[in-house]
Amino acid sequence: MTILKYHQMLINKEISAVELTSLYYENIEKNDQQVGAYITLCKEQAMIAAKSAQEKINNKQGTYLTGIPMALKDNICTKDIKTTCGSKILENFIPPYNATVVEKLNNQNAIILGKVNLDEFAMGGSTENSYFQKTTTNPHDITKVPGGSSGGSAASVASDMAVYALGSDTGGSIRQPASFCGIVGLKPTYGTISRNGLVAFASSLDQIGPLTKTVEDAGLVLNGIAGIDKFDSTSSDSGISDYTVNMKNDVKNKKLAIPKNYLSKGLASDVKQSVLNAIKVYEKMGVIVEEVDLQFTDYAIAAYYIISSAEASSNLARYDGVKYGYRSENFNNLLELYKNSRSEGFGEEVKRRIMLGTYVLSSGYYDAYYKKALQVRTLIKNEFDKLFETYDGIIGPTAPTTAYGIGEKKDDPLEMYLGDIYTVSVNIAGLPAISIPCGFDSQKLPIGLQLIGKAFDETTLLQLAYAYEQEVAK
């Protein structure tokens, strides 16, 4: 069931918002013991919100999101509801304000069912780095990971424990779990959605976005949460009020580029074949698909982990045991308070990235690493800009493999980092991208197809994704 279908049922009085909300809590009770998606449930607040939503629907004042139950990644601030970031250091943190996206959802009487699991501070690709839920699983196979860091968001939607969810994407953290769980994940252009109230990992890369069952649903959620925000100086006014306006238009004569290095070594054979099959589907619809060279994306992983770790080191300096969050009880002076609070409060992956980020920003290494990574970032962005002078989008795999076993890559962070090879360049360049299901591998695990668009051209991106989705559904 989708946002659109439930909206029609609510309008036609086939179901009430209260009944729908109760149905999803029943699903959570039935499924979440195996899936482990939720950290915090907000049942009392949700039922109150459902009654208010029903009044809006009765008065014909609602939007597509009114009365629709959804889930929030637990790094998006919610007033009077715990926001943990999957970390011991924020175990008992209750924000005094809502993130801008939460305010927008509340204004439309959306139903927030609860907060879902993630890799600690959104650092990871498997949702195995959480202090709270050690075993969020993939609904398609509970022995596999759901992807990360928005694994709880993807798993909640794929297991029918939320109609849609919001996640955050710093280097693929919406698209990769969407690929692993067989749903749609949209990472909008940087600045399209306010980051106010999103707990920062890497501020120049982070972007909130929707995880949904269909492309049309992704557009409807984007309509509801996008827009410039006075509380976020990096937010932009795209001038678009409806991202679904061109969604159902014909895609004939659109041009897609397939980078040669997106289909090279390291790509699982099942994934490669599914992408090639998707290209044939587009060509059948009259889309022109051409091979291109992307020279600098080979350096994207290295640049991404330097930039993101440097920004993480800076952003996470605020957790010192003094202002808020976890405070160690074992200290004799201020320096020990800082050291012990951070040592006891942060997990291994977060510590690893703080150390790497502090190193690349340190005297003597700043120019060699951080400055060089910023220069590579510019080269990558310029290369994409030049490509989009000719093409409407870029097509390729979302991830090099399908979902892998729980614990399989946890002890090899480098191998896990390489899983972001097709997604990180999008964040580096600030572009929009979407992952849509495009088949299954030999183990019947979902495969994701990634489409990358021009900056602030989500309308064309959604149009291309919708056309494929409808064609394969015939």
Summary of the structure (lengths in Angstrom):
residues: 474
radius of gyration: 21.2
end to end distance: 17.9
largest distance: 70.9
contacts: 1867
relative contact order: 0.13
helix: 43%
strand: 15%
